[in-house]
Amino acid sequence: QVQLVESGGGLVQAGGSLRLSCAASGRAFSRYAMGWFRQAPGKEREIVAAISRSGGNTYYADSVKGRFTISRDNAKNTVYLQMNSLKPEDTAVYYCAADFALDDFPQEEPYEYDHWGQGTQVTVSS
């Protein structure tokens, strides 16, 4: 079992940056693929970025490519999402998720994830 706690959300102006962190408790963090998802009001939850167990493989949604970077530190049981050049349409609740993975590939679909954090609000003003 793993528990996830996100932090780092907040209010930022368009063009600004934020770094989200997700701290995981429990054992064997390095055996979990990790993902960041977001959900805006009235919209479905969508993938933002995902990273494999080792950190060697990543996936990004087209809407964030070139602006966001996902990374992980397995020694610290933490995954990060660096968000640059933020836009008002990035406003959402951001969730961290963990998938007990048998391979070293990132997972893109929400149903593949076993554990979820409580979410952190990101608001980008224009």
Secondary structure as UniProt FT lines:
FT   STRAND          3..7
FT   STRAND          10..13
FT   TURN            14..15
FT   STRAND          18..25
FT   HELIX           29..31
FT   STRAND          32..39
FT   TURN            41..42
FT   STRAND          46..51
FT   STRAND          58..60
FT   TURN            62..67
FT   STRAND          68..73
FT   TURN            74..77
FT   STRAND          78..83
FT   HELIX           88..90
FT   STRAND          92..100
FT   HELIX           110..112
FT   STRAND          115..116
FT   STRAND          120..125
//
